[in-house]
Amino acid sequence: MGGIKVYISDNLEKKFREVAMRLFGYGRGSLSIASEKAFAAWVSQVSEAMDLVESIHDPIETIHGMLSHVKKTGVELQHEARKIRARKSVMK
């Protein structure tokens, strides 16, 4: 079993302790169980994101492919965005 020491904000630590103890009990080891689950979830999430990023060979081509359904030019999109922002500011 490895050991790790981390520093987090007091507020986050308090919340983490409360949730961990409610979930896993107030006995010895509840923080370790919660920490291991949190680390495992984070590693899994970040690993998936890294795999996705590594699978993108040409980011420009990927973005172009994602936007291929858009039939307006960049200038037309800017004008449309300006109109939307203007409508939202009038509504407030």
C-alpha positions as CSV (number, residue, x, y, z in Angstrom):
1,M,0.0,0.0,0.0
2,G,1.4,3.3,-1.0
3,G,1.0,6.5,0.9
4,I,0.2,10.0,-0.5
5,K,0.0,13.4,1.1
6,V,-2.2,16.0,-0.6
7,Y,-3.1,19.6,0.4
8,I,-6.6,20.8,-0.3
9,S,-8.6,23.8,0.9
10,D,-10.1,23.6,4.4
11,N,-13.6,24.0,2.9
12,L,-13.2,21.0,0.5
13,E,-11.6,18.9,3.2
14,K,-14.5,19.6,5.6
15,K,-17.1,18.6,2.9
16,F,-15.1,15.5,1.9
17,R,-14.8,14.3,5.5
18,E,-18.6,14.9,6.0
19,V,-19.6,13.0,2.9
20,A,-17.0,10.2,3.4
21,M,-18.1,9.5,6.9
22,R,-21.8,9.6,6.1
23,L,-21.2,7.2,3.3
24,F,-18.6,4.8,4.8
25,G,-19.2,5.3,8.5
26,Y,-17.3,7.1,11.3
27,G,-14.8,4.4,11.9
28,R,-11.2,4.0,10.9
29,G,-10.6,3.8,7.1
30,S,-13.6,5.7,5.8
31,L,-11.5,8.5,4.5
32,S,-9.1,6.1,2.8
33,I,-12.0,4.3,1.1
34,A,-13.5,7.6,-0.1
35,S,-10.1,8.9,-1.3
36,E,-9.4,5.7,-3.2
37,K,-12.7,5.9,-5.0
38,A,-12.2,9.6,-5.7
39,F,-8.8,9.0,-7.2
40,A,-10.0,6.0,-9.2
41,A,-12.9,8.1,-10.7
42,W,-10.6,11.0,-11.5
43,V,-8.0,8.7,-13.2
44,S,-10.7,7.0,-15.2
45,Q,-12.2,10.4,-16.3
46,V,-8.9,11.9,-17.2
47,S,-7.7,8.8,-19.0
48,E,-10.8,8.8,-21.2
49,A,-10.2,12.5,-22.1
50,M,-6.5,11.9,-22.8
51,D,-7.4,9.0,-25.1
52,L,-9.8,11.2,-27.0
53,V,-7.2,14.0,-27.4
54,E,-4.5,11.5,-28.5
55,S,-6.9,10.1,-31.1
56,I,-7.2,13.5,-32.8
57,H,-4.4,13.6,-35.3
58,D,-5.3,16.9,-37.0
59,P,-7.3,19.3,-34.8
60,I,-8.2,21.6,-37.6
61,E,-9.6,18.8,-39.7
62,T,-11.5,17.6,-36.7
63,I,-13.1,21.0,-36.1
64,H,-13.9,21.3,-39.7
65,G,-15.6,18.0,-39.7
66,M,-17.6,18.9,-36.6
67,L,-18.8,22.1,-38.2
68,S,-19.4,20.7,-41.7
69,H,-23.2,20.9,-41.3
70,V,-23.0,24.7,-40.7
71,K,-23.8,26.4,-44.0
72,K,-23.1,30.0,-42.9
73,T,-19.9,31.8,-43.2
74,G,-17.9,33.1,-40.2
75,V,-19.0,36.6,-40.9
76,E,-22.7,35.6,-41.1
77,L,-22.3,33.7,-37.7
78,Q,-20.8,36.8,-36.1
79,H,-23.7,39.0,-37.3
80,E,-26.2,36.4,-36.0
81,A,-24.4,36.3,-32.6
82,R,-24.5,40.1,-32.4
83,K,-28.3,40.0,-32.9
84,I,-28.8,37.3,-30.3
85,R,-26.7,39.3,-27.8
86,A,-28.6,42.5,-28.5
87,R,-32.0,40.7,-28.0
88,K,-30.8,39.2,-24.7
89,S,-29.6,42.6,-23.4
90,V,-33.0,44.2,-24.3
91,M,-34.8,41.4,-22.4
92,K,-33.0,42.1,-19.1
